[in-house]
Amino acid sequence: MLMTKERRPAIRTLRGWAISVLQEAGAIRECETHGWMQDRADPHARERAFDIARQDPPEGLSLAMAIAEIEDVLNLVGDTCPECPPDC
């Protein structure tokens, strides 16, 4: 089968789309032990995520709403896993 364009996996929710974009850009990662999302605090990765959202927002969604969802997810994600012990 000939594939001319790589497709992203189907995302069911707007929040899921935003998480997918942020992971693709490298702005967030998942705790390997517990699965919590963690902010990587990388301004370049955040900008890449916003670029992806501007270039390819979900179908039927305004650009402003797509950007707002990316911002909302970033505001919800901390930089540490709440279940991991703090570094001593």
Buried (B, 14 or more C-beta within 10 A) or exposed (E): EEEEEEEEEEBEEBEBBBBBBBBBBBBBBEBEEEEBBBBBEBEEBBEBBBEBBEEEBBEEBEEEEBBBBBBEBBEEBEEEBEEEEEEE
